[in-house]
């Protein structure tokens, strides 16, 4: 130990002591890293959610994380100091009381955690001659116990090197909280109807299952009618500037899924608040979950996705004359771009379909007084094997209203059921469900389950060829429900010119937002009419049709779910007092558990199960990834070594020494030791390169003045180097209680 009382003079003799007090002091180096590791393991294994900010002064997260990084570095240094102490103790033991150790291991306690320069590159100590030379003679001592110790020391060095390399990352990763999505349960529930009723692959008028959408009020405002999305979409597209994206995929949440998700989210919020107020949150959940930056509710289901491809050009027509126009055959499993030479098209005779459309118009209006501002849309059934198309659509505009002549454009509609997710994101203020109106107020977002088949560009989506993109065939009878005739007086024409038609379909009202691709005589001089454009017009047309069809399909199945709240009536807090067990099945760490029997809530169907997963976002500590357990292993390995070292030092009979704890002390020992000739150390004054040199065996030997010639070593403890392990008499070992120094 350092003697602060004397600044001059010679060193005194150093006794070999056997003291439990010294043993305890030797092990103090383990206390701090073991304590910190224990705290880190406790919080990470138990898991702890902190909240939107780290605990302490607000808006100081950067400073707090910086301090934690410094603490993690200090923990790394403490662990390395601890393992170095263990290695030094074993090296001293082998030098003083064992059979010695290879020359390459003499300074290994100072080098195992370092990077050394080897000729042209930096490398680990474990690929230097020091280590490999020592490995050659590993297990060569004569005694069985000596062989075990020599092998054990090599293994210990490798383990300590592993710990030294990973101690820093382990401390940092386990100490620094990260922003994660923490699973806090959810709700398992069921929806009325079979899979075919909820997600049919053929849509007809019968798909409404007898639900009435016959009057205009229901058609526009009853959410269970296919056309009810028209008012909101009309307002949206009235202010939409269009997009250059040439792939028009549009998707939205499935109506019954979105509505029941609102109910389940409200129930989860309510029971979380109850358990929080009662202090009954299941471990590891604490009151901190109320401090999350956001909370999301997600359910996996099928969602409707629709794309539309219209022909690049238009075809002139005159009513009463034969008319054939081209339709695009959309590929099933990849996207198509806007270049015409990449499109596969076929011509179909649409004369009867166009005539049928104007016959319908003639029933409510005089055809001779039609306006060039009017746009007409007529569904057209395409052949079953014509690409991936659900139904065709003919879009008609007039350039000569009196002669009923104009331009026709064909659009192919491709509708699918796709695996996806519907989710609600709550930030701070949770949304409440209106049980009186049976309607939620939270916005439900839909996402398609994407894979490697999807392009990276926005809008360019490759349908996956895995059976999850199920085509939907649309019958004209269902299309009539999607686009019913409504009074034109309920809306203001976006061109600021009132239409001459007293009634038109909802889809045609949306298409008034579409600008024709060719000049229409007289239209450019009308007040407020924008000039016609080319490609953006077509992409806008495709987006409008795709969005409207997807919205209509999303309402499928809602006609047999007339009260969404009743589907979860067994766990409704409005009518029941449910048990803590059921509450904790919904609010818990991880995924949800079953909280009620669906048989009493469902009226019909094969009970398709829906699983709502709830997550909160914020800082948290825990083992979320498989590689996190590697960091736990590092800390546990160090703890095991420290414990074994403490036991060994406590029970050691040969004494505890603090000698040769630095490179300086080792150099001093070598300088005062007797030089030996012919033992393999020739030509080593400028460095060592040979593995054969590193495998020489070093040992500390106690000598007396009688055994030492006057012209040799002057110290009682000598560093000896031999060609191999030799069994020396016990009289050469340092003796307990003897103070060693100059002869």
N, C-alpha and C positions, 0 to 999 in steps of 0.2 A: 504494500500500500504506500501511497505518497506520504512522505514525512515532511510536514509543513514546518517543523521546528528547526530543521537544519538545512541551510542553503549551501553549505560547503563540506569539505571533507570527503572521505571515502565511504563507499557503500558498506553497510554492516552485513554480518552473516544472516542467511535466511533459513529459519528452521522449517522442517517438514512437520506440520501440525495435524492433529486429528481432533476436530472440534465440530460439534453440531451447530454451534453458533456460526462458524464460518460456512458450514454447509447451507444453512438457511440464508445467509447473506448472498451466497453464490446463486441461489435460486430466485432472488428478488427480481432479477432481470426478466423473469417470465410473467410477473404479476400483471403489469400494465397491458401487454398484448393479449394475455388470456382473458382479462376482464373485458377489454374492448371487443374481442372476438365473441365472448359470451353474450354481450349485449346485442351485437349484430345478428348472431344466430337466433337469439330469442325473438327479435322483432321480425326477422325475415321468415323464420319457420312458422311463427304464429300468424304472420301477416298483419300489416297495420295500414289502414287508410288514413291519410293526413288531411287532405282537402285541396282546395283550389290554390292555396298558398302554403308555404312551409310555416311552421309554428314560429311565433315571434313577431317582430315589428312588420307591419304590412308594407308591401311593395319593395321588399328588400331581398327577394329570392336570389338574385344574382350574387349578392354579397354572402348570403347564407350558404349557397352552393360552393362559393370559392373557399369559405372557411372549412367546409366539410372536405373539400379536396385536399387542403393542407393537413387536416386531421387524418385523412386516408394515407397520405404520404408518411406522416409520423407513425402510423400503425405499421406500415410496411417496414420502416427502419427498425421499429421495435421488434418485429418478428424476425428480421434478419439478425439483429443483435442477439436475440434469444437462441436461434439455431447456431450462431457462431460460438456462443458460450458452451453449448452442448458439444460441438465438435472439438473445441479447445480442451475440454475436460477429458474426452476420450483419447485425444492425441497425447496429452500429458501422461495419461495412465499407461498407454502403450510404450511411450518413451522411457518411463521410469520403472514400471513394474511388469510390462509385458515382454514380448519377444522383439520389440522394436516395430518400426513401420517403414514402408518404402520411402526413399528420399523424396519422391515426387509429392508425397502427402505431408511433408514436413510443414509446409506453409499453406496447406489446403484450406484451413479454417479462415484464412484471409482472402483466398482466391476463388472459392467455389461459387460466389455470387457475383463475380466480376467478369468483364469481357476483356480479353487480352488481344494484343496485336501480333498476328502471326504472318510475318513477311509482307504480304500485300493486303491483308484483310483482317478485320476484327472478328474474333471468334470466342466462343465460350471456353472456359477453363476445361470443360469436359472433353474437348477434342484436342488438347495439348499433350505433348509427351509426358508431362507431369502425371496426368491421370492414367494414360494408357500404359506407361511404364509401371505404375503401381498395380494396374489391373493384371499385368503379366505374372506377378509374384503373389497375387491374391490367393489365399488358402494354402500357402507353402510352409507355414510353421510346422514344427515337428509334433507338437501336442494337439489333441483334438480341440481343446478349449481355445488354443491359440488360433487354429484354423477358423473356428467359428467367429472369433473376434475380428480377424483380418477381413473375412468376407462381410461381416456385419458393418464394419467401418466403411467399406466401399458402398454398400447399400445405403447406409445412412447419409453418405455424401451425396449420392444421387437424389435421395428423397429431399435433403436440405436444399440442393440445387433447384429441384422442382418447386419447392415452397418459396425459395427466394425469387424465382422468376415470376411466379403467379401471385405472390403476396400483395403486390401493388394493385393489380387489376381486381383481385378478390376483395380487398379492403374498399376500393373505390366503388365497385359495383354494388356491394352489399351495404355500403354506408350512405351513398347518395340516392335519395328517393328519385323516382322517375315518374313522369306523367303517363298514366296507363288508364285503360278502360277496365274498371273493376267489376266483375259479375256479382250482382246482388239479387239473385233469384229471378222471379218472373211468375207467370201464370200459365198453366196448362188448361186449355179449354177446347170446346168443340163447336162446330157450326152446323146448323140444319142443312140437310141435303146430301145427296150422293156426289161422287166425283163428277159424274156426267151432268148433274144438275148445276153444280157450282162452276165447273170448267168444261163446258161442252165443246166438242170438236166440230159440231155443225150447229149453226145458229139459224133458227127459223122463228116464225111468229109464236110457235108453241113453246119456245124457250122461256117465255114470260110465265109459263105455268098458270095461265088463266088470270094473271094480274091485269087490272084495267088501266090502260094508258090511252083512253079514247078521247078525253077532252083536252083542250089546249092548256088549261091550268096544270093538269097532271103531266102533260108532255114537256112543259117548260120547268116545272118546279118540284115534281115528285122525284126524289133521288133514285127511286127504283125503276124509273122509265129510262130507256136507252138514250132518249134525246134531251134529258134534263141538264146535261152539261153545256147546252148551247148558249145560254145567256152569259155565263162566265167566259167561255171560249171566245164569244163574239167581242166582248170587251177587251180580252187579251190581244186578239189578233188585230183589233182596230188600232192598237198602239204599237204593233210589232213592226219592226223595220225589215224583217226577213233575214235570211242567212245564206251565205254562199255554199254551205254544206250540201253535197250532192247525195248523201245517203240520208234518207228521211225517217229513220227509225224513231218512233215515239212510243213511250210506255208509261204506264201509271199503275197505281195500286189497284188490287182487286177490291171492289166495293165492300162486300161482307167482311173481308179480311181487315180492311182499314177501319171499319166501324167497330168491330169487336176488339180491335187493338186499342181503340180509344177507351172502351169500357175497362179492359184489363189494365191499362196504364193508370186509370183513375183508381181502381181497386188497389193496385200496388202502392201508389202514393199514399192512399188513406191508411193502409195497414202499416206501412213504414212509419208514418207519423205516430200511429197508435203505439207501436212497439217502442219507439223512441221515447215517447212520453211516459210509458209504463216502466222504462228501464229494462225491457225484456228482449233486447236485440240479441240474437244468437251470435256466439263468438265465431269469427273474429270481428264482427261488425261492432262499431262503437258509434257514439253520437257524432263523430267526425263525418259520417256519410251525409249528414245534412249540409256539410260545407263543400260539397262537390261543385266543380265549375259547371257541370252539365250532367244530365241524366237522359239516357236513351232507352227506348223500348223497341225491340226488333222481333219480327216474326217472319219465318221463311214460308213462302207460298208460291203459287203460280201467279204471274202477272201478265196482262195482255200487252203484247208488243206488235206494232204495225209499221210497215213501211209501204211507201207508194212510189211507183215509178211511172211518170207520164212520158209520152213520146216527145222527142225534141221538136218535131215539126207539127204543123196543123194541116188539116184537110178541109178544103172548101165543100160546102154542101148546099143544096136547095131542097126544101121540103117537097116530098113526092118523088124525088129522083133517087135512083139506087145509090147506096153509099157503103163503101168498105173502108175501114180505117185500121191502121196497125196498132197492135197492143204489144207491150214489152213482156217477154217471158222472163220472170225474175228467177235467178238461181236459188237453190235451196240452202246452200251452205257457204256462200261467200258473197261479199258485197259487190255492187257494180258502180262504176263511176259515170260521169256525164258524157264521156266520149261516145259518139254515135256508133263508131265501128266496133265497140265492145258490147253493143246491145243486140240481143236476139229478139226479133219482132216477127209477128205473123199478122196477116190481114184477115179481118172477119167482117161479114156483112151485118151492118147494124141498121139497115133501112127500117125494119119493123120497130126496133127499139126507139129510134128517133121519132117515127110517126106516132108511136104510143105516147111518148112524152108530150108532144104537142096536142094530142087528143085530150090528155088530162088538163092541159092548160086551157084548151078551148072550152072546157066545161065551166070555167069560172071567168073567162076573159075573152074579149074579141081579139083574135090573132092579128087582125089588120092594124091594131093600135099598139102593138108591142114596141118597146123601146130598145135601142141599141145598148142601153145600160144593163138590161136584164141578162142574167146568166142562168143556164139550165143544166141540170145534172140528172142523168138517167143510169141506173145500174144495168149491168150487162153480164149475163152468166157466161163465163169462159169454160172451155172444155176441161174436164177433170185432169187430164195429163198435160196441160199447158203450163209448164213451170210451176213455181210455188206461188200460185195466185188464188186468193180466196174469192174474189169477185172483181169484175171490171167496172169502170165508171166512164161514161161518156160526158164530156164537158162541152157545152154548146154556147156559142156567142153569135149575135146577129150583127151583120154589117149593112143589111138592107131589110129593115123590119117589114116593109110592105110586101116584098117578094118572099119573105121568110127564107132568106139565104144568109149564110155566114160561114163560120169556121167550127170544126169539130176537133177535139183532142181526146185521145184515149189514155186512161190511167189504169194501171194494174195495182190492185190492193192485195198485199200479203200480210195476213193476220196470223199471229201465233200465240200459244200459251208457253211461257218461258219460266224456268225456275228463277226466282228472285227473292228479294226481301222488301218488306214494308217496315218503315221505322218512324218513330216520333222522337224528336229531340227537344227536351225541356231545358231551358237555361234559367236557373234561379226560380222563376215563377212557374209552377206546374199548372197544366190545363185541367179544368174541371169538366166532367161529363154531365150534360143536361139530361137527367133521367126522365123529366117530364116530356121533353121533345124527342127523347131517345136519339140524341145527336151529340157528337163530340165536337170540340172546338179546336183541337190540336191538328196541325198540318201533318199529313202522312206523306212521307217521301218514299218513292219506290226505286229500287236498284236491281238491275239484271245481274245474275250470277255470272261473272266474267271469268274467262280462262285464257290460256295462251293463244287461242284461236282468234282473239279480238285484236283488231288493229290498234295502234297507239294513237292514231289521229282521232280527233273529236268527230263523232258521227259515223265513222267507218267501223261497222260492227260485222263480224263474221258469225253467223249462226253456228252453233256447235253441233257437230254430227255425232251426238251421243244419245239421241232419243228424247232430249229434254225440250227441244224446240218443236212443239206439236202444232201442226197446221190447223187452222180453223176455216172451214168452208162456210160462206155466208149466203143465205138464201135471200132472194129479193123481198120476200115477205118480212124478214127481220129488218132488212135495209129500209123498208117503208116505215117501220117503227123508229128507226134511228133518225130518219129525215122526214118527219110528218109535215103536212101543210099547216102553216100557222099564219095568222094575220100579219101582213107587212107593216101595219100601223104601230106595232109594239116596238119597232126599232127605227133608228135614224140611219138612213143610207150613208155609208162613209164617204161617198162622192158628193154628199150634200145635195143630191137630187133624189126626190122621192120616186120610188118605182111606180110604174103604172099598174102593176099586178096587185089585186087586193089580197091575195094569198100566194105564198111560195114556201118551199120547203126550208127547213132550218139549214140544211147544208148549202142550198143555193144562196141563202142570206150570208153565210160565211164566205162563199165564193165571190161575193161582190167585192171582197177585199183583194181578189186576184186581178191583176192587170193583164189584159190581152197582149199577146206577143206581136201583134201587127196593128197598124194604124186602123182605127175605125172612123169612117168619115164623120166629121162633126164632133167627135168626142173631145178632141184637143182644145176646142174653143169653149167648152163648157166651163162655168166657174168652178174652181176648186178641183178640177180633174187633173191628176198628175200625168206627166208624159209616160207613154208605154216604155217598158224596159224589156230586155231579152231574157237571159238565163235566170236572173233572180226571180222573175215572174214564175217560172216553172218550179223552182225549188220552193217558193212560197206556197204555190198551189199544192205541191206534194205534202208539205208540212201541215197545212191546214187540214187536208183530208185525213192524213195519218193520225193527227191528234184527235180529231173528232171521232173517228172510228174506234180508236183505242179507248177513248172515254166512254163510248157507248158499250163496248164489250165489257168494260170493267164493272158495269152494273149487273152483270149476269149473276144469278143466284140470290140477289138481294130480295127478290119477290117472295121467297119462301122463308125469309128471316125478317119477320115483321116487327120484332122487338129484340134488338140486340142485347139490351141489358138483361133480359130474361134468360138468355143463354148461360149467364153466370149467376143466376139467382141464388144457388146454394151458398155462395160466398159473398153475396151482396150485403154491405153494411147498412143498407136502408131497411132491410127486413129481418136481419139475423144478427145474433151475437155469436160469432164463430170462435172456436177454441184457439188457444195459443199455438197448438200443434199445426193447425191449418194456416194460421197467420205466418208462422215461421216456415211453412212449406213454400210460401210466396216470397218472403223476405229473408234471405239467407245468403251466405257466401257460396258462389258457384251457380249452377243452373237451377231451375225451379223443380219442385217436387209436386206430386199429385195432391191437390188440396180439396177436391170434391168429386163426387160420382156424377157423370154426365147424364145418367139415365133419367133423372127427374127434370132435367132442363131441356132436353131435346124432344122435338115433336116427331121427327121422321129422319130417314137417311141412315147411312152407315157410319155416321159419326167420324168424319175426317178430323183427326186431332191437330190442334194448333198449339205451338209452344212459343210463348213470348219470353224472350230473354231480356233482362234488364241490366244495364251497366251504368256505372257512374264514372265520371272522368275527374282525375286529379292526381296529386302526388301520392305515392304509395310505396310501401316496402313489402317485398314478398318474393317468393321463388316462382316466377311465372314461366320461365323457359327451362328446357332440359339442361342447357349449359350452366344455369345458375347453380346447379348442384355440384359442379366442378369447383366453384369458389367455396362452397361449404366444405367440400372434401379437403381443400387446402388448409382451411382454418382448423378443421378437426385433426388433420395430420400433425399440424404444429402443436396443438393442444396435447395430443398423445405423446409426442416426443418430449414436450416440456414436463409432463407428468412422470414419464419413465425416468427422465433425467433427475428429477427431484427425488424420486424413490431411490435411485442408484446412489446419488450423492449422500443421501441421509443414511444409507446402510453401508456405505463404503468403509472398509477397515484400514485402507492404506493411507488415508489422509487426504486432505484437500489442499491444493496449492494454487497460487495465483501467478506462478512464474510463467515466463515465455508466453505472455498474453499479447505480444506485439512483435512485429518484424524486428524492431530494434533489439529486443531482448534475445531473439533467436540469433541475430547477427553477433551480439555480444557473447553468447554461449559458444558460437562457432569460433570466434576470435581467440577465446581463452582455452579452447580444446587442443589437445595434442594432434598435430598433423600426422596422418598415416600415409605410408607409401605403398604403392602396389595394390590399392583397394578399388581402383577404377575411377578415381577423381582427377587423374592426370588431364591436363589441358582444359580444365573447366573454369579457369579464372576469368575468361571472357564470355562465358555463357555455356548453356547446356542444350544440345539438340538431340542427342541420342536417347532412345527409349531405354537402352541397356544401362545408361547412367542413372536414369530415374528409378530403375528397379532395385538399385542398391538399398540396403537396409540400414536405417539410422536408429541409434539407441543411446540413451543417456546412462552413463555408468559412473557409479561412485567409486573413487579411488582414494588411497591413503598415501602419505608421504613415503612410507617404506616401499610401496610398490611402484613408485614413480621416480625415475632417474632425475637428477637435479637439472638436467638440460631439457626436460620435457615440460608438460603442462603445469601451470601454477595454480589451477583451480581444482577443487575436490569433485566437482561434477563435470564430466567430460562427454562431449558428443562424439560417439564412435560410428563409423561407417564401415560396413562389411559387405562381402559379396552375396550373402544370403542370410537367412535366419539361423542364429546359433543359440544353443541353450547355455545361458550363462549362470554361474552360481548365484544363489540368493544373496551372497555377501556383497555383490555388486549393485544391488538395489538400494535406493535411498531409504534410509531408516527413519521411522517415526521419532520425532522429538530431537533429531540431530540438526544442528545449525550448520549449514554448508557455506563455504566461502573459499578464501585463499588458503593454500597449503602452508 
